[in-house]
């Protein structure tokens, strides 16, 4: 036990803390107290921080990286997310940024015949499209709005080392920064630190793993001014191959889909073979495939799917990918994360303000969100196993199953994929 200074919003007090778990030579420099400590400044983290801060809760948001720049992160903002952001007046700000609007997701068979499987233009929404926007820009806009509130604090470059627990209740975290180790004590700690969540591991929360039969190799190709607008969000099926192109206004984000664990085989065949396959799937790219000259220009995404049995323990709640990893099919990960944040904000703001947060409140968040997550994951698994893997396992030209084609043309059923992608089944809604 050692006595150190407690730094509480600029006020120094004396306190006693246990530092026996800290690495040698790393003194505990400060202790901060806050209402809610959120670990991970991804979509769920920044949105929850904003929602709580505007309700008057003291919020500290910790981000392990020193900036928001990432390659090949999810870049889709779906109608439900845009409707939520509109409540803060942020959509107009986002529309000023370089972006693209995708109004349909399309399946293209080997022979070129197309079938729309999600048509957002039929939604009764002021935003009947998916906005393609670099995630870093989105996060910056939300953080800038949160910083308008004096009870919000963001710490970049803060790598969480351990949970602070007392009597089986999580009371905060200790994190390393450039100048040493710091501690944040909070009425509630929320982990929004992604699919490789540090807090999930520290808390010992075990997931149910449903797995995925595929991986994705992502890379970028130049976009030319005369490229057809309808080329984006088209899943292109070839002979034993499958690819999607996502319109990012100034470039194409290309996802080349391969069977799970086949990345080594892809590399063995070499970049020339990959370029030929991409050119065959998307002839309009022409010679641009030659700009892919090194494997380092791309990034392998091992596709996983899991969800925690329990998203919480006393004093701790996990949201977004930290609670449920989803496949990139449909581009719904950011939407689910934001919906998690909306529900958590609705449920937790008042108990946090009153200082009486209980595990029943955390159970309520999971109960309200888990069915939507399960439905989305089930739909993704069906698409992966009965469409994606069917396409990748055959050498002859691929055609959509007749039953799927019929479903996509039946008025009542054709909108099911659209609503799953747009709303995760149903919107949470701010209260």
Secondary structure, 3 states (H helix, E strand, C coil): CEEEEEEECCEEEEEEECCCCCCCCCCEEEEEEEEEEEECCCHHHHHHHHHHHHCCCCEEEEECCCCCCCCCCCCEECHHHHHHHHCCCCHHHHHCCCCEEECEEEEECCCCCEEEEEEHHHCCCCCCCEEECCHHHHHHHHHHHHCCCCCEEEEECCEEEEEEEECCEEEEEEEEECCEEEEEEEEEEEECCCCCCHHHHHHCCCEEECCCCEEEEEEEEECCCCCCHHHCCEEEECCCCEEEEEECCCEEEEEEEEECCCHHHHHHHCHHHHHHHHHHHCHHHHHHHHHCCCHHHCEEEECCCEEECCCEECCEEECHHHCEECCCCCCCHHHHHHHHHHHHHHHHHHHHHHCCCCHHHHHHHHHHHHHHHHHHHHHHHHHHHHHHHHHHCCCCCCCCCHHHHHHHHCHHHHHHHHHHHHHCCCCCCCC
